[in-house]
Amino acid sequence: HHGPEIDLHVAAMLPEQFLPDVHARLVLYKRISGVELEADLDDLQAETVDRFGSLPEPARNLFRIARLRVGAARLGIERLDVGATGGSVTFSDSTPVDPGALILLVQKSARALRFDGPNKVRFSGNFAEPEEKFVIAQAQLDAWVEHYNHERPHQGIGMVAPIRRFELAAVDRDVQAAPPRALGPEPEQPSA
């Protein structure tokens, strides 16, 4: 695949039972990995459901990870990893996120975030369930987008934060994802 590596330690694939034809499966993998816009991913997911039926969970996960990859690419994130007890975000050298602003955000996070080298930020928490991993991964992306757009409104990343979360996946299984909780300090309220 191209772009950021997203590892949530969940099954994310097109099962053989869902799509038995090897060639069709490889073509679909290639199309998913080549998507650069959320709207194109929505279209591809809808087309996949139309052609092959309701997505099994590993296929839904594959599309959700592809959505995270699209968002991470815009932020110059090389790797986003979420395990059962925490995770990390690794920024590329060409990230549009200002290093000084990144340092400030980590300092303000009340130890929710910490550096692990010059380009990696770690966070901890309990993310045992796959859904919790998706929620915190999306919350991380949303927090970085909000921070970036706040710091540089004239160069805002063309993403709305919070991103419309996995709507096709939610519709496909008729379940709404819990709203993400962003890491870091609570926004300051104006004093009365």
C-alpha positions in Angstrom: 0.0 0.0 0.0 1.0 3.6 -0.4 1.0 6.2 2.3 0.8 5.9 6.1 1.0 2.6 7.9 -2.1 2.2 10.1 -1.9 -0.7 12.6 -4.8 -1.2 15.0 -4.1 -4.9 15.6 -7.5 -5.9 14.2 -8.4 -8.3 11.4 -8.6 -6.1 8.3 -9.0 -8.1 5.0 -11.3 -9.3 2.3 -12.1 -12.9 3.5 -12.1 -15.6 0.8 -15.7 -16.5 1.8 -16.8 -12.9 1.0 -14.9 -12.6 -2.3 -13.8 -16.1 -3.5 -12.3 -14.8 -6.8 -8.6 -14.2 -6.1 -8.1 -11.8 -9.0 -11.2 -9.7 -8.0 -9.9 -9.7 -4.4 -6.4 -8.4 -5.5 -7.9 -5.8 -7.7 -10.1 -4.5 -4.8 -7.2 -4.5 -2.4 -5.3 -2.4 -5.0 -8.2 0.0 -5.4 -8.7 0.4 -1.7 -5.0 1.1 -1.1 -4.9 3.7 -3.9 -7.8 5.9 -2.6 -6.8 9.4 -1.7 -10.1 11.0 -0.8 -12.8 10.1 1.7 -15.5 10.6 -1.0 -13.8 8.1 -3.3 -13.5 5.6 -0.5 -17.2 6.0 0.3 -18.0 5.3 -3.4 -15.8 2.3 -3.5 -17.3 0.9 -0.3 -20.8 1.4 -1.6 -19.8 -0.3 -4.9 -18.3 -3.2 -3.0 -21.5 -3.7 -1.0 -23.6 -3.5 -4.2 -21.5 -6.0 -6.0 -20.7 -8.5 -3.2 -23.2 -8.0 -0.4 -22.9 -6.8 3.2 -19.4 -6.5 4.4 -18.1 -8.9 7.0 -16.3 -7.3 10.0 -12.7 -7.8 8.6 -13.8 -6.1 5.3 -15.4 -3.2 7.2 -12.2 -2.9 9.2 -10.2 -2.7 6.0 -12.3 0.2 4.8 -12.1 2.0 8.1 -8.3 1.6 8.2 -8.2 3.0 4.6 -10.2 6.0 5.8 -7.7 6.6 8.7 -4.9 6.3 6.1 -6.4 9.0 4.0 -6.6 11.4 7.0 -3.2 10.5 8.2 -1.6 11.2 4.8 -2.9 14.8 4.9 -1.2 15.3 8.2 2.1 13.9 7.1 1.8 10.9 9.5 4.0 7.9 8.6 2.5 5.5 11.1 -0.4 5.3 13.5 -0.3 2.3 15.8 -3.0 1.5 18.5 -2.6 -1.5 20.7 -4.5 -2.7 23.8 -2.7 -0.4 26.2 -1.8 2.6 24.1 -0.3 3.7 20.8 1.8 6.1 18.9 1.7 8.6 16.0 4.9 9.0 14.0 5.2 12.1 11.8 7.2 12.3 8.6 9.9 14.9 8.3 7.6 16.7 5.8 4.5 16.9 8.1 2.6 20.2 7.8 2.3 20.1 11.6 4.6 22.7 13.1 7.2 21.1 15.4 6.9 24.0 17.9 3.2 23.6 18.0 3.6 19.9 18.5 5.9 20.4 21.5 3.4 22.9 23.0 0.5 20.4 22.5 2.4 17.6 24.2 3.3 19.9 27.1 -0.3 21.0 27.5 -1.6 17.4 27.4 -1.1 16.8 31.1 1.0 13.7 30.3 -1.6 12.2 28.1 0.9 12.5 25.3 4.7 12.1 25.4 7.5 12.2 22.9 9.4 9.1 22.0 12.1 10.5 19.7 11.9 13.6 17.6 8.9 12.5 15.3 6.9 10.1 17.5 4.3 10.9 20.1 3.0 8.2 22.4 -0.3 7.9 24.2 -1.6 5.4 26.7 -5.0 4.0 27.6 -7.2 0.9 27.6 -8.1 0.0 24.0 -8.8 -3.7 24.3 -11.8 -3.8 22.0 -11.5 -3.1 18.2 -14.1 -0.4 18.3 -12.1 1.5 21.0 -9.0 1.3 18.8 -10.9 2.9 15.8 -12.4 5.6 18.1 -9.0 6.6 19.6 -7.2 6.5 16.2 -9.9 8.8 14.8 -9.7 11.0 17.9 -6.0 11.3 17.4 -6.3 12.4 13.8 -9.2 14.8 14.7 -7.0 16.4 17.5 -4.1 16.9 15.1 -6.3 18.4 12.4 -8.1 20.7 14.8 -4.7 21.8 16.2 -3.2 22.4 12.8 -6.3 24.3 11.5 -6.3 26.4 14.7 -2.6 27.2 14.3 -2.7 27.9 10.6 -6.3 28.8 9.6 -5.1 30.3 6.3 -3.5 26.9 5.4 -6.2 24.7 6.9 -6.0 21.1 5.9 -9.0 20.2 3.7 -10.5 18.0 6.3 -13.4 18.7 8.6 -12.6 17.8 12.2 -14.1 15.7 13.5 -14.3 13.7 10.3 -17.6 12.1 9.5 -16.9 8.8 11.1 -17.2 5.6 9.2 -20.7 6.4 8.1 -21.0 3.6 5.5 -19.6 1.1 8.0 -22.1 2.3 10.6 -25.0 2.1 8.1 -23.8 -1.3 7.0 -24.2 -2.7 10.4 -26.8 -0.2 11.9 -24.6 0.8 14.8 -23.3 4.2 15.6 -19.8 4.5 16.8 -19.3 6.2 20.2 -18.0 9.8 19.8 -14.3 9.9 20.1 -12.6 11.5 23.1 -9.6 13.6 22.2 -6.5 13.3 24.2 -5.0 16.4 25.8 -6.4 19.2 27.8 -10.0 20.2 27.8 -10.6 23.4 25.8 -10.5 26.4 28.1 -13.9 28.0 28.8 -14.1 31.8 28.9 -14.6 32.9 32.5 -17.7 34.8 33.4 
